[in-house]
Amino acid sequence: MDTLVFIINAIKRDPRLRLAGGVALLGAVVAAVLSFTGGDRELAVLGGLFVVGFMILLTIFISISESKEPRPRLAAFLIWSISLAFVASITLVVLSQFFCLPQPLRSSCATRLSYVRGEIADLPPPHKKQIGIALEGHAMGAINADTKAFHFVVLENPSKRSTLTVTVRSPDKAVDRDEDIKVHLSCIVPSFRSSSMLEWRYAEDGVPQPDGTVVATPALYENARKIGEFGRKDPILCQDAPAVPRESSGWRALLPSWQAFAQTPASQPSPEIRGAIEDLTNEDTIVRRSARATLASGSVAAVPTILEAMRQKPGDYRVQLGGSVALTEMLRRNKADAGAIAKIITRPEDRGLLLEAAGSKDRTLRVYASEFLYDLADPEMSRQALGLAAKTDDENARYNWLLVAQGGWQKLDAAQKQAAGGDLSAAHAASGPETRKLFEKLK
């Protein structure tokens, strides 16, 4: 208590201490405001650090003010310099958070998003296809009976992913034909800034397959420009907009990401993940799709459990498709997880199952599994895929295995590429015109 009284009296006597105390209080208020209004924990922590720094300065002020010894000019200069730096930093936090200033930080504020509305016209009859939209809880929509169009809303997306998904489903609950269309966020960002409405059109284009067959494939158009198509390895970018929305605050770079701690793999799968594994074989299609979404949201922590389920039921289509879709969606959300996932997939039987899925007769399973393995970019998986492509008689399977091989090809050293030369030549000799286009990236 005596110490507190001593500090209060010292502040009353010295106007400099009153200034420092006032600024420290301002820092506390800023931290509280940021915490309650924006829910931004990182900025709240940053404000708290300012407060702690000012309390340290306050203690230094008190000790110098009460000292009988003359204060060195250097000490006074350092104290005032640090104090002014703290004041300037808090000012920058407030300006960048609420007024998008100064200019260097303005670009990040200028792309702060709210929501955008849109519609998809020319839908197929409900008994043929069901349309939806998904973006980790930041998109919603429904069919409008009057306009016979799918109306949707996309909210600000805080995650690192660069695409949203327009879901195309079969109304038959026994059919797992998910023909999802990836739409790059660069096709959406401009409408956040202009408040204009997105007007898309659904179509089913005849897309030639490697084996020569033509398959009706769901696609999306904006006016005459195609912006998405089922089975595309890379999403279609809209060139007149930034690739992805930027972070809402440039101050996040100063602190470790909270998500990094949240994604630390757990040693044991949670009951939710275990339950989702069981639901992969549920008779209800909606339950199965919900299970895949749950597994995908588990990120790296769920990978061992997914692989275990696929190993235990290698002939179960629902399990193989469910596992492939979940793994694919993980890397769609965050491709930076590819290295961590690749370190988990080390068992030969796991590699074999995933490669078998990429060459499956079923087009849906083949598309999802090959996209995942391509994004995984594992050199060993690429080498095995090339060997399978050299031996198969199925042109569709060969195409997808060569696509998988592209993913990790550049990670092979010169000796490994030379050793793969025989398989590369054999696959090229057996390939059709469409498949041969893939060899440009296998050099």
Stockholm file with secondary structure:
# STOCKHOLM 1.0

chainA/1-443         MDTLVFIINAIKRDPRLRLAGGVALLGAVVAAVLSFTGGDRELAVLGGLFVVGFMILLTIFISISESKEPRPRLAAFLIWSISLAFVASITLVVLSQFFCLPQPLRSSCATRLSYVRGEIADLPPPHKKQIGIALEGHAMGAINADTKAFHFVVLENPSKRSTLTVTVRSPDKAVDRDEDIKVHLSCIVPSFRSSSMLEWRYAEDGVPQPDGTVVATPALYENARKIGEFGRKDPILCQDAPAVPRESSGWRALLPSWQAFAQTPASQPSPEIRGAIEDLTNEDTIVRRSARATLASGSVAAVPTILEAMRQKPGDYRVQLGGSVALTEMLRRNKADAGAIAKIITRPEDRGLLLEAAGSKDRTLRVYASEFLYDLADPEMSRQALGLAAKTDDENARYNWLLVAQGGWQKLDAAQKQAAGGDLSAAHAASGPETRKLFEKLK
#=GR chainA/1-443 SS CHHHHHHHHHHHHCHHHHHHHHHHHHHHHHHHHIIIIICCHHHHHHHHHHHHHHHHHHHHHHHHHHCSSCCCHHHHHHHHHHHHHHHHHHHHHHHHHHTCCSHHHHHHHHTCCCEEEEEEESCCCTTTCEEEEESTTSEEEEEETTTTEEEEEEECCCSSCCEEEEEEECSCTTCCCCCCEEEEGGGTHHHHHHCCCEEEEEEEEEEECTTSCEEEEEEEEETTEEEEETTCSSCCCCTTSCSSCCCSCGGGGGSCCHHHHHTCCCSSCCHHHHHHHHHTTCSCHHHHHHHHHHHHHTGGGGHHHHHHHHHHCTTCHHHHHHHHHHHHHHHHHCGGGHHHHHHHCCSHHHHHHHHHHHTCSSHHHHHHHHHHHHHHTCHHHHHHHHHHHHHCSCHHHHHHHHHHHHHHHTTSCHHHHHHTHHHHHHHHHHCCHHHHGGGGGCC
#=GC SS_cons         CHHHHHHHHHHHHCHHHHHHHHHHHHHHHHHHHIIIIICCHHHHHHHHHHHHHHHHHHHHHHHHHHCSSCCCHHHHHHHHHHHHHHHHHHHHHHHHHHTCCSHHHHHHHHTCCCEEEEEEESCCCTTTCEEEEESTTSEEEEEETTTTEEEEEEECCCSSCCEEEEEEECSCTTCCCCCCEEEEGGGTHHHHHHCCCEEEEEEEEEEECTTSCEEEEEEEEETTEEEEETTCSSCCCCTTSCSSCCCSCGGGGGSCCHHHHHTCCCSSCCHHHHHHHHHTTCSCHHHHHHHHHHHHHTGGGGHHHHHHHHHHCTTCHHHHHHHHHHHHHHHHHCGGGHHHHHHHCCSHHHHHHHHHHHTCSSHHHHHHHHHHHHHHTCHHHHHHHHHHHHHCSCHHHHHHHHHHHHHHHTTSCHHHHHHTHHHHHHHHHHCCHHHHGGGGGCC
//
